[in-house]
Amino acid sequence: MWTILEHRQADKELSSGRVPAEILKRYEKWKDIAMLSGPQGLRAIKGFHDEALSGDWKGFRSSRLNEQWRVIYSVEAAVMIVQVVCVTPHDYRKR
């Protein structure tokens, strides 16, 4: 069982009202899968298009919630933690 931690920024974005209800439902499903089977489970589901990022986001991963919205996260395998950094409408500029 993996632990899902949400960064303060991600929590703020999710509760701001800007994120559509459909995306919130998909994010909850994403969290369920990540909690049960970790990054391997996310990679196994082709709809998420889970991939490693490069450039400023090197060391992070991205999963699709739909064509526009992404979950950006990092993994700490030694302690089985998935750290959600942000849920964003496909804007990978680091803030």
N, CA, C and O atoms as a GROMACS GRO file, in nm:
protein
  380
    1MET      N    1   0.084  -0.118   0.000
    1MET     CA    2   0.000   0.000   0.000
    1MET      C    3   0.089   0.125   0.000
    1MET      O    4   0.180   0.138   0.083
    2TRP      N    5   0.062   0.215  -0.093
    2TRP     CA    6   0.139   0.338  -0.107
    2TRP      C    7   0.067   0.452  -0.035
    2TRP      O    8  -0.055   0.451  -0.021
    3THR      N    9   0.145   0.550   0.010
    3THR     CA   10   0.089   0.669   0.073
    3THR      C   11   0.089   0.782  -0.029
    3THR      O   12   0.189   0.804  -0.098
    4ILE      N   13  -0.022   0.853  -0.039
    4ILE     CA   14  -0.035   0.965  -0.131
    4ILE      C   15  -0.030   1.094  -0.050
    4ILE      O   16  -0.115   1.116   0.035
    5LEU      N   17   0.068   1.178  -0.076
    5LEU     CA   18   0.080   1.308  -0.010
    5LEU      C   19   0.052   1.416  -0.113
    5LEU      O   20   0.102   1.409  -0.226
    6GLU      N   21  -0.026   1.515  -0.076
    6GLU     CA   22  -0.054   1.626  -0.166
    6GLU      C   23   0.020   1.749  -0.117
    6GLU      O   24   0.004   1.790  -0.002
    7HIS      N   25   0.098   1.807  -0.204
    7HIS     CA   26   0.169   1.931  -0.172
    7HIS      C   27   0.067   2.040  -0.143
    7HIS      O   28  -0.046   2.036  -0.192
    8ARG      N   29   0.105   2.134  -0.063
    8ARG     CA   30   0.017   2.246  -0.026
    8ARG      C   31  -0.042   2.314  -0.150
    8ARG      O   32  -0.160   2.350  -0.152
    9GLN      N   33   0.041   2.331  -0.253
    9GLN     CA   34  -0.004   2.395  -0.378
    9GLN      C   35  -0.111   2.310  -0.447
    9GLN      O   36  -0.210   2.363  -0.496
   10ALA      N   37  -0.092   2.179  -0.452
   10ALA     CA   38  -0.189   2.090  -0.516
   10ALA      C   39  -0.321   2.094  -0.439
   10ALA      O   40  -0.428   2.099  -0.500
   11ASP      N   41  -0.314   2.091  -0.308
   11ASP     CA   42  -0.435   2.096  -0.226
   11ASP      C   43  -0.510   2.227  -0.250
   11ASP      O   44  -0.633   2.228  -0.257
   12LYS      N   45  -0.437   2.335  -0.261
   12LYS     CA   46  -0.496   2.467  -0.287
   12LYS      C   47  -0.564   2.469  -0.424
   12LYS      O   48  -0.676   2.519  -0.437
   13GLU      N   49  -0.499   2.415  -0.527
   13GLU     CA   50  -0.556   2.410  -0.661
   13GLU      C   51  -0.684   2.327  -0.665
   13GLU      O   52  -0.782   2.365  -0.728
   14LEU      N   53  -0.682   2.213  -0.595
   14LEU     CA   54  -0.796   2.122  -0.597
   14LEU      C   55  -0.917   2.180  -0.524
   14LEU      O   56  -1.031   2.152  -0.561
   15SER      N   57  -0.894   2.259  -0.421
   15SER     CA   58  -1.005   2.315  -0.345
   15SER      C   59  -1.045   2.456  -0.389
   15SER      O   60  -1.136   2.515  -0.331
   16SER      N   61  -0.979   2.510  -0.492
   16SER     CA   62  -1.005   2.647  -0.535
   16SER      C   63  -1.135   2.664  -0.612
   16SER      O   64  -1.185   2.775  -0.625
   17GLY      N   65  -1.190   2.554  -0.664
   17GLY     CA   66  -1.310   2.564  -0.746
   17GLY      C   67  -1.279   2.579  -0.895
   17GLY      O   68  -1.370   2.575  -0.977
   18ARG      N   69  -1.151   2.595  -0.930
   18ARG     CA   70  -1.109   2.608  -1.070
   18ARG      C   71  -1.108   2.474  -1.142
   18ARG      O   72  -1.124   2.468  -1.264
   19VAL      N   73  -1.088   2.367  -1.066
   19VAL     CA   74  -1.077   2.234  -1.126
   19VAL      C   75  -1.218   2.179  -1.149
   19VAL      O   76  -1.297   2.170  -1.054
   20PRO      N   77  -1.252   2.141  -1.273
   20PRO     CA   78  -1.385   2.088  -1.304
   20PRO      C   79  -1.416   1.961  -1.224
   20PRO      O   80  -1.326   1.885  -1.190
   21ALA      N   81  -1.544   1.940  -1.195
   21ALA     CA   82  -1.587   1.824  -1.116
   21ALA      C   83  -1.544   1.692  -1.181
   21ALA      O   84  -1.506   1.599  -1.110
   22GLU      N   85  -1.549   1.683  -1.312
   22GLU     CA   86  -1.508   1.561  -1.382
   22GLU      C   87  -1.361   1.529  -1.356
   22GLU      O   88  -1.324   1.414  -1.337
   23ILE      N   89  -1.278   1.633  -1.354
   23ILE     CA   90  -1.134   1.614  -1.328
   23ILE      C   91  -1.113   1.571  -1.183
   23ILE      O   92  -1.027   1.487  -1.156
   24LEU      N   93  -1.190   1.627  -1.090
   24LEU     CA   94  -1.177   1.586  -0.950
   24LEU      C   95  -1.212   1.438  -0.934
   24LEU      O   96  -1.146   1.368  -0.856
   25LYS      N   97  -1.314   1.390  -1.005
   25LYS     CA   98  -1.350   1.247  -0.999
   25LYS      C   99  -1.238   1.161  -1.055
   25LYS      O  100  -1.203   1.058  -0.997
   26ARG      N  101  -1.182   1.203  -1.167
   26ARG     CA  102  -1.071   1.125  -1.227
   26ARG      C  103  -0.948   1.127  -1.138
   26ARG      O  104  -0.875   1.028  -1.129
   27TYR      N  105  -0.924   1.240  -1.072
   27TYR     CA  106  -0.811   1.250  -0.980
   27TYR      C  107  -0.830   1.154  -0.863
   27TYR      O  108  -0.735   1.088  -0.821
   28GLU      N  109  -0.951   1.146  -0.810
   28GLU     CA  110  -0.978   1.053  -0.700
   28GLU      C  111  -0.954   0.909  -0.744
   28GLU      O  112  -0.899   0.829  -0.668
   29LYS      N  113  -0.994   0.875  -0.866
   29LYS     CA  114  -0.970   0.740  -0.921
   29LYS      C  115  -0.819   0.717  -0.936
   29LYS      O  116  -0.768   0.609  -0.904
   30TRP      N  117  -0.747   0.820  -0.984
   30TRP     CA  118  -0.601   0.813  -0.999
   30TRP      C  119  -0.537   0.785  -0.863
   30TRP      O  120  -0.448   0.700  -0.852
   31LYS      N  121  -0.583   0.855  -0.759
   31LYS     CA  122  -0.529   0.836  -0.624
   31LYS      C  123  -0.555   0.694  -0.574
   31LYS      O  124  -0.468   0.634  -0.511
   32ASP      N  125  -0.675   0.640  -0.602
   32ASP     CA  126  -0.706   0.503  -0.560
   32ASP      C  127  -0.609   0.404  -0.623
   32ASP      O  128  -0.557   0.314  -0.556
   33ILE      N  129  -0.585   0.418  -0.752
   33ILE     CA  130  -0.494   0.328  -0.822
   33ILE      C  131  -0.351   0.344  -0.770
   33ILE      O  132  -0.281   0.246  -0.746
   34ALA      N  133  -0.308   0.470  -0.753
   34ALA     CA  134  -0.173   0.496  -0.702
   34ALA      C  135  -0.155   0.440  -0.562
   34ALA      O  136  -0.048   0.388  -0.529
   35MET      N  137  -0.257   0.449  -0.479
   35MET     CA  138  -0.247   0.400  -0.342
   35MET      C  139  -0.237   0.248  -0.339
   35MET      O  140  -0.161   0.192  -0.260
   36LEU      N  141  -0.313   0.181  -0.425
   36LEU     CA  142  -0.313   0.035  -0.424
   36LEU      C  143  -0.192  -0.027  -0.492
   36LEU      O  144  -0.133  -0.122  -0.440
   37SER      N  145  -0.152   0.027  -0.609
   37SER     CA  146  -0.046  -0.039  -0.684
   37SER      C  147   0.072   0.052  -0.720
   37SER      O  148   0.163   0.008  -0.791
   38GLY      N  149   0.072   0.175  -0.674
   38GLY     CA  150   0.186   0.264  -0.695
   38GLY      C  151   0.208   0.302  -0.840
   38GLY      O  152   0.118   0.287  -0.923
   39PRO      N  153   0.327   0.350  -0.871
   39PRO     CA  154   0.358   0.396  -1.006
   39PRO      C  155   0.347   0.286  -1.112
   39PRO      O  156   0.313   0.314  -1.227
   40GLN      N  157   0.374   0.160  -1.074
   40GLN     CA  158   0.362   0.051  -1.171
   40GLN      C  159   0.218   0.037  -1.219
   40GLN      O  160   0.194   0.015  -1.338
   41GLY      N  161   0.123   0.051  -1.130
   41GLY     CA  162  -0.018   0.044  -1.166
   41GLY      C  163  -0.060   0.157  -1.256
   41GLY      O  164  -0.140   0.138  -1.348
   42LEU      N  165  -0.006   0.277  -1.232
   42LEU     CA  166  -0.037   0.393  -1.315
   42LEU      C  167   0.019   0.374  -1.456
   42LEU      O  168  -0.046   0.410  -1.554
   43ARG      N  169   0.139   0.319  -1.465
   43ARG     CA  170   0.200   0.295  -1.596
   43ARG      C  171   0.126   0.187  -1.674
   43ARG      O  172   0.125   0.189  -1.797
   44ALA      N  173   0.064   0.093  -1.604
   44ALA     CA  174  -0.006  -0.017  -1.670
   44ALA      C  175  -0.135   0.028  -1.738
   44ALA      O  176  -0.182  -0.037  -1.831
   45ILE      N  177  -0.193   0.138  -1.692
   45ILE     CA  178  -0.318   0.186  -1.751
   45ILE      C  179  -0.284   0.288  -1.860
   45ILE      O  180  -0.240   0.399  -1.830
   46LYS      N  181  -0.305   0.249  -1.983
   46LYS     CA  182  -0.264   0.332  -2.097
   46LYS      C  183  -0.334   0.466  -2.103
   46LYS      O  184  -0.277   0.562  -2.156
   47GLY      N  185  -0.455   0.477  -2.051
   47GLY     CA  186  -0.529   0.603  -2.054
   47GLY      C  187  -0.462   0.716  -1.978
   47GLY      O  188  -0.485   0.833  -2.008
   48PHE      N  189  -0.380   0.682  -1.880
   48PHE     CA  190  -0.310   0.785  -1.802
   48PHE      C  191  -0.188   0.840  -1.876
   48PHE      O  192  -0.141   0.948  -1.842
   49HIS      N  193  -0.136   0.768  -1.974
   49HIS     CA  194  -0.015   0.810  -2.047
   49HIS      C  195   0.092   0.856  -1.948
   49HIS      O  196   0.151   0.963  -1.964
   50ASP      N  197   0.115   0.776  -1.845
   50ASP     CA  198   0.212   0.810  -1.741
   50ASP      C  199   0.352   0.813  -1.800
   50ASP      O  200   0.393   0.720  -1.869
   51GLU      N  201   0.425   0.922  -1.773
   51GLU     CA  202   0.558   0.937  -1.832
   51GLU      C  203   0.649   1.018  -1.741
   51GLU      O  204   0.604   1.099  -1.660
   52ALA      N  205   0.779   0.994  -1.756
   52ALA     CA  206   0.879   1.073  -1.685
   52ALA      C  207   0.894   1.208  -1.755
   52ALA      O  208   0.884   1.216  -1.877
   53LEU      N  209   0.916   1.311  -1.677
   53LEU     CA  210   0.934   1.445  -1.734
   53LEU      C  211   1.082   1.478  -1.743
   53LEU      O  212   1.165   1.414  -1.678
   54SER      N  213   1.115   1.577  -1.823
   54SER     CA  214   1.255   1.618  -1.839
   54SER      C  215   1.266   1.768  -1.820
   54SER      O  216   1.168   1.836  -1.789
   55GLY      N  217   1.386   1.819  -1.837
   55GLY     CA  218   1.408   1.963  -1.823
   55GLY      C  219   1.397   2.006  -1.677
   55GLY      O  220   1.452   1.940  -1.588
   56ASP      N  221   1.326   2.116  -1.652
   56ASP     CA  222   1.309   2.165  -1.516
   56ASP      C  223   1.235   2.066  -1.427
   56ASP      O  224   1.250   2.069  -1.305
   57TRP      N  225   1.156   1.978  -1.487
   57TRP     CA  226   1.076   1.881  -1.412
   57TRP      C  227   1.143   1.744  -1.404
   57TRP      O  228   1.076   1.646  -1.371
   58LYS      N  229   1.272   1.735  -1.433
   58LYS     CA  230   1.342   1.606  -1.425
   58LYS      C  231   1.328   1.549  -1.284
   58LYS      O  232   1.345   1.620  -1.185
   59GLY      N  233   1.296   1.420  -1.276
   59GLY     CA  234   1.275   1.354  -1.148
   59GLY      C  235   1.127   1.345  -1.111
   59GLY      O  236   1.091   1.282  -1.011
   60PHE      N  237   1.042   1.408  -1.190
   60PHE     CA  238   0.898   1.403  -1.168
   60PHE      C  239   0.832   1.321  -1.278
   60PHE      O  240   0.894   1.292  -1.381
   61ARG      N  241   0.707   1.282  -1.255
   61ARG     CA  242   0.629   1.208  -1.353
   61ARG      C  243   0.498   1.282  -1.377
   61ARG      O  244   0.456   1.364  -1.296
   62SER      N  245   0.433   1.251  -1.489
   62SER     CA  246   0.307   1.312  -1.525
   62SER      C  247   0.208   1.205  -1.568
   62SER      O  248   0.244   1.111  -1.639
   63SER      N  249   0.082   1.219  -1.524
   63SER     CA  250  -0.026   1.131  -1.567
   63SER      C  251  -0.140   1.218  -1.620
   63SER      O  252  -0.170   1.323  -1.562
   64ARG      N  253  -0.202   1.174  -1.728
   64ARG     CA  254  -0.314   1.249  -1.785
   64ARG      C  255  -0.444   1.216  -1.713
   64ARG      O  256  -0.474   1.100  -1.684
   65LEU      N  257  -0.521   1.321  -1.685
   65LEU     CA  258  -0.657   1.302  -1.635
   65LEU      C  259  -0.756   1.317  -1.750
   65LEU      O  260  -0.863   1.256  -1.749
   66ASN      N  261  -0.720   1.399  -1.848
   66ASN     CA  262  -0.791   1.410  -1.975
   66ASN      C  263  -0.695   1.475  -2.073
   66ASN      O  264  -0.575   1.480  -2.045
   67GLU      N  265  -0.744   1.524  -2.188
   67GLU     CA  266  -0.652   1.582  -2.286
   67GLU      C  267  -0.574   1.700  -2.231
   67GLU      O  268  -0.458   1.721  -2.268
   68GLN      N  269  -0.636   1.777  -2.143
   68GLN     CA  270  -0.574   1.900  -2.094
   68GLN      C  271  -0.511   1.886  -1.955
   68GLN      O  272  -0.400   1.933  -1.935
   69TRP      N  273  -0.578   1.823  -1.861
   69TRP     CA  274  -0.535   1.822  -1.721
   69TRP      C  275  -0.438   1.709  -1.690
   69TRP      O  276  -0.453   1.597  -1.738
   70ARG      N  277  -0.335   1.741  -1.609
   70ARG     CA  278  -0.231   1.646  -1.570
   70ARG      C  279  -0.210   1.646  -1.419
   70ARG      O  280  -0.237   1.745  -1.351
   71VAL      N  281  -0.163   1.534  -1.369
   71VAL     CA  282  -0.115   1.524  -1.231
   71VAL      C  283   0.035   1.513  -1.242
   71VAL      O  284   0.086   1.426  -1.312
   72ILE      N  285   0.106   1.600  -1.174
   72ILE     CA  286   0.252   1.594  -1.172
   72ILE      C  287   0.292   1.548  -1.032
   72ILE      O  288   0.248   1.603  -0.931
   73TYR      N  289   0.376   1.444  -1.028
   73TYR     CA  290   0.409   1.384  -0.899
   73TYR      C  291   0.552   1.329  -0.900
   73TYR      O  292   0.613   1.313  -1.005
   74SER      N  293   0.602   1.301  -0.780
   74SER     CA  294   0.732   1.235  -0.766
   74SER      C  295   0.711   1.111  -0.680
   74SER      O  296   0.609   1.098  -0.612
   75VAL      N  297   0.807   1.020  -0.685
   75VAL     CA  298   0.796   0.892  -0.615
   75VAL      C  299   0.915   0.874  -0.524
   75VAL      O  300   1.029   0.897  -0.564
   76GLU      N  301   0.888   0.832  -0.401
   76GLU     CA  302   0.992   0.792  -0.308
   76GLU      C  303   0.971   0.644  -0.281
   76GLU      O  304   0.896   0.607  -0.190
   77ALA      N  305   1.035   0.559  -0.358
   77ALA     CA  306   1.012   0.414  -0.353
   77ALA      C  307   1.054   0.352  -0.220
   77ALA      O  308   0.991   0.256  -0.175
   78ALA      N  309   1.157   0.404  -0.158
   78ALA     CA  310   1.207   0.344  -0.035
   78ALA      C  311   1.103   0.348   0.077
   78ALA      O  312   1.098   0.258   0.160
   79VAL      N  313   1.020   0.452   0.078
   79VAL     CA  314   0.918   0.464   0.182
   79VAL      C  315   0.776   0.454   0.126
   79VAL      O  316   0.679   0.480   0.197
   80MET      N  317   0.764   0.416  -0.002
   80MET     CA  318   0.637   0.396  -0.070
   80MET      C  319   0.546   0.519  -0.061
   80MET      O  320   0.431   0.510  -0.017
   81ILE      N  321   0.600   0.635  -0.103
   81ILE     CA  322   0.525   0.761  -0.102
   81ILE      C  323   0.516   0.816  -0.243
   81ILE      O  324   0.615   0.821  -0.315
   82VAL      N  325   0.396   0.858  -0.281
   82VAL     CA  326   0.374   0.932  -0.405
   82VAL      C  327   0.341   1.075  -0.363
   82VAL      O  328   0.239   1.097  -0.298
   83GLN      N  329   0.424   1.171  -0.400
   83GLN     CA  330   0.405   1.311  -0.363
   83GLN      C  331   0.344   1.385  -0.482
   83GLN      O  332   0.412   1.406  -0.582
   84VAL      N  333   0.217   1.424  -0.472
   84VAL     CA  334   0.150   1.500  -0.578
   84VAL      C  335   0.192   1.646  -0.563
   84VAL      O  336   0.166   1.710  -0.461
   85VAL      N  337   0.257   1.699  -0.667
   85VAL     CA  338   0.306   1.836  -0.664
   85VAL      C  339   0.198   1.932  -0.711
   85VAL      O  340   0.175   2.036  -0.648
   86CYS      N  341   0.131   1.898  -0.821
   86CYS     CA  342   0.024   1.985  -0.868
   86CYS      C  343  -0.068   1.910  -0.964
   86CYS      O  344  -0.032   1.808  -1.023
   87VAL      N  345  -0.188   1.964  -0.976
   87VAL     CA  346  -0.285   1.920  -1.075
   87VAL      C  347  -0.307   2.042  -1.162
   87VAL      O  348  -0.359   2.144  -1.116
   88THR      N  349  -0.267   2.034  -1.288
   88THR     CA  350  -0.259   2.153  -1.371
   88THR      C  351  -0.316   2.132  -1.509
   88THR      O  352  -0.314   2.020  -1.561
   89PRO      N  353  -0.368   2.239  -1.570
   89PRO     CA  354  -0.414   2.226  -1.708
   89PRO      C  355  -0.299   2.237  -1.807
   89PRO      O  356  -0.290   2.333  -1.883
   90HIS      N  357  -0.212   2.136  -1.805
   90HIS     CA  358  -0.101   2.119  -1.900
   90HIS      C  359  -0.011   2.243  -1.913
   90HIS      O  360   0.011   2.294  -2.023
   91ASP      N  361   0.039   2.288  -1.801
   91ASP     CA  362   0.134   2.399  -1.798
   91ASP      C  363   0.252   2.352  -1.714
   91ASP      O  364   0.246   2.355  -1.591
   92TYR      N  365   0.360   2.308  -1.780
   92TYR     CA  366   0.471   2.247  -1.709
   92TYR      C  367   0.577   2.345  -1.661
   92TYR      O  368   0.682   2.302  -1.613
   93ARG      N  369   0.552   2.474  -1.672
   93ARG     CA  370   0.650   2.570  -1.622
   93ARG      C  371   0.660   2.556  -1.471
   93ARG      O  372   0.558   2.554  -1.402
   94LYS      N  373   0.780   2.545  -1.420
   94LYS     CA  374   0.800   2.530  -1.276
   94LYS      C  375   0.780   2.664  -1.209
   94LYS      O  376   0.831   2.766  -1.256
   95ARG      N  377   0.705   2.665  -1.102
   95ARG     CA  378   0.674   2.791  -1.032
   95ARG      C  379   0.754   2.805  -0.907
   95ARG      O  380   0.740   2.905  -0.836
   0.00000   0.00000   0.00000
